[in-house]
Amino acid sequence: MKRVRVLISGKVQGVFFRAYTKEEADKLGVKGWVRNLPDGRVEALFEGEDEAVNEMIKWCHKGSPSSKVTKVEVFEEPYVGEFKDFKIRY
């Protein structure tokens, strides 16, 4: 099991990035959350099977159809298993 915090830069706000992230996470069975940051980036926390979390990281490099991702930073954290599902935070 794996837990990562991801910071995504580029044109990632106002392009349904969070909604598409939730859709992908639900499809892969990944738990956690995603939110917009005041500086224009998107932050996400993913927990789940190693392979599913790695797929989410890969997905973040591509993003939603209207987004333009320029940078993805990944920070591994100790797995906690604290989430029941994946949520969009506001």
Sequence and secondary structure as in RCSB ss.txt:
>XXXX:A:sequence
MKRVRVLISGKVQGVFFRAYTKEEADKLGVKGWVRNLPDGRVEALFEGEDEAVNEMIKWCHKGSPSSKVTKVEVF
EEPYVGEFKDFKIRY
>XXXX:A:secstr
 EEEEEEEEEE SSSSHHHHHHHHHHHHT EEEEEE TTS EEEEEEE HHHHHHHHHHHHH STT EEEEEEEE
EE      SSEEE  
